[in-house]
């Protein structure tokens, strides 16, 4: 059913949403969506950096396990 919307259908939906909510509300909503996307990307990048740092810390310590116990 949704496969046949096409460009005219999308334009009609956009006009109806604009009429119902107004330009100001849609602008604020899109701003909040943008902030959410930015925060999500930052979180993903921070998580990846944290994992890389943990792997780097593990790679630095090459002492065998039995020698760690003696120290």
MORA-V752504 format. One record per pair of residues at least 4 apart in sequence whose ideal C-beta (glycine too) atoms are under 6 Angstrom apart, sorted by the first residue. I is the first residue (numbers start at 1). J is the second residue. Records with the same first field share a line. If there is no record, write none. Layout:
I = J ; J
This chain:
5 = 9
17 = 21
21 = 25 ; 26
63 = 67 ; 68
